[in-house]
């Protein structure tokens, strides 16, 4: 799974950049300390993906740590990105594949 997940994380980053949702500036430190799911009170979902989700999973993979085995980011992403219509469908597909891979569905 780790090789597949590494590839999917690279693809997620590329898709965020392709969709111009990649930020050159990280959020304030206080925003990253949120305790709510997806830091939904302090940052946008694409920021959470870029500055929390991707770095944490990449670090866990690098250190050989056990990964979460039941994640579900897609429902949140579908709701948050709904205003963008079909334009973000490729991004949603990447998120779905990550969900499935980490939850043992693929």
Phi, psi and omega in degrees: 000327187297321179294319178296314181296318177303315179297317181295324178293321176297318179293322177298315178300315180298320181290321175300319178292317180301321182274006180058040177250009181268132183257142177274351184232125179290156175294165176301153181304319180299324179296325182282349181268005180303147178255359179279152178305137179060015185049039189296345179270349186233347181207163177283157183301319180296328175292318178299317178300315185287315191259345179243299187298303182300309181299320181296313181294319179298319178294319179296318178296317182297321182272356181073022179286155175294136181265155173302144184247002179214091180241158180208082179271331186305313181303319178295315181297319179298319180291312183295319185268004181307318180300341181276353179063214185288345183304325183263013179303319177300323178294316179297324178295320177297316180297318179298317179296322177295315177304310182297315182297314183285336181266007176081012182272354182209000000 
